[in-house]
C-alpha cells in the first residue's frame, strides 16, 4: 500500500518532469545558438536513476513499518 502510493507519485513526477524537460530543451534550442536537444538516452538514464532513488525512498520506510508488531504499535498510541 505504501509502496504503491510512492511509486505512483514518482511515476507522475517523472512523466511531468520529462515533459517539462523536453519542452524547455526545445525552448532553449530556439533561444540559444549551438544548443542541441539531448539524446533520449540521457533522459532515460536520468529517469531510471530518479526512479531507483524514489523506489529506495519508498521501500526502506515500508520495510521498517512491516517489522513493527501491530499490537505493540496500537498499544503505544
Secondary structure as GFF3:
##gff-version 3
##sequence-region A 1 77
A	DSSP	alpha_helix	2	31	.	.	.	ID=ss1
A	DSSP	alpha_helix	40	67	.	.	.	ID=ss2
A	DSSP	alpha_helix	70	76	.	.	.	ID=ss3
###
